[in-house]
Amino acid sequence: MSTMTYVGTLKVTSCWCGIKLAIPDDLHSIAIRRENFTVWCPLGHKFVYGDTAEEQLKKERERRKAAERAKAATRELLEFEQRSHAATRGHVTRKKKQLARVSAGVCPCCNRNFANLARHMAGQHPDFTP
């Protein structure tokens, strides 16, 4: 058996199996900085610094929930815009009908027919604004 001399700092950590071990501080720093960097315990297990499988699943669930919320918000906005568009179409249709009646000589205030609607409006309804 031989003895090894190490001049450096060791970081005490533990594997998922529960065994405590000391690894060089440089190795520990690299493992924390890199994604999915594997360090092996003396029993042959590998423990991964970074996201565990549970954390990855949790992040994926959160991402999907956020995507569903975004879809729902988009759907609500689309429905609101469709309702607004339908209401605007109704107003435009109503105004077109009113304009057609006025063009035919029907007073928009008293709904009577006049051959000279402009003269009637000026005399009988001077404060009317279309």
N, C-alpha and C positions, 0 to 999 in steps of 0.2 A: 504494500500500500504506500502511496506517495502523498506528500503534503503539498498543497498549493497555497501560495501566498497571494492574497488579493489586497491591493491598495486602492481602496475606493469606498463608496458608500453603498450600503445594501438597503433595500426597501423591503419591509416585511409586508407580505400580502397573503391572501389565502385563495385557494381554489374552490370551486363550487362543491367539491367533495368534503371540504372542511379542513383539509390539511393546510397548515401554515408553512410558508416558505419565504426565504429571503432571495430577492433577485437584485442584480445591480441597478442602481438608481437610474443610470443611463438607459438601460433596457426598459425600465418602468416608464420613463418619460416618453420614449419612442412608442411604447405600446399604447399610452394614453392619447398621443397625438394622431396616430394612424388609425384609420378605420379597419375594423376586423383583423387586428394584429393578434396573433395567437402566441400564448406562452404556455409551455407544458409544465405540469406539476410532476414531482418525482414518481407518482403512481401511474403516470402515463395519460392522465386526462389533459385535455386542452381547455384552457379558459380564455375567453375572448374578451378583450377590452373593447368597450363600445357597447352597442345595443345588443341585448340578449334577444332570444327568439320572442319572448313575451313582449319586450319593449317594441320590437319591430312590428308585431301583430297589433299592439296598441296604437302605434303611429299610423299603421295602415287603416285601422278602424276609424281613427280620428280624421284621416285624410278623406276617407269615403263619406263620413258623416258631413264633413265640410262641403264636399262635392254635391251631396244630396241637398244640403241647405241652399247652396248656390242654384241648383236646378229648381228647387221650389220657389226661390225668390224670383228667378227668371220667369217661371210659369205664372206667378202672381202678377208680375209686371206685364206680361203679355196679355193676360186676361183683362187687366185694368185698361190697357191700351185698346183692346178690342171693344170693351164697353164704351170707352170714351169716343172711339171712332163711330160706333153705332149711334150714340147720342148726337154727335156732330152731323152725321148723315140725316138724322131726323130733323134737326134745325134747318139744314140746307133745303130739305124737301119742303118743309113748311113755308120757308121764305120764297121758294120758287113758285109754290101754289099761290101765295099772296101776290107775288109780282104778276103772275098770269091773270089773276082776277082784276088787279089794278089796270093792267094793259087792256082788259076787256071793258073797262069803264065802271067797275064796281068800287065804291068808296070803301077804304079799309076801316073807317071808323063806324059808319052807319049801315054798311052793306046794301046801299041802294045803288041802282044803275043811273049813270049820267052820261049824256052825250059829250059834254065838255067837263070832264072830271077835274081838270086843272083849275077852272074857274070856280067850281063847287068847293074844292079844297081850300082855295085862297079865301073865299068868302065865309064858309061855314066852319072850317077847322084851321084857323090861321096858326095855332100853336102846335099843330101836328108835326112831328119829326119822324121820318121813316126809319 
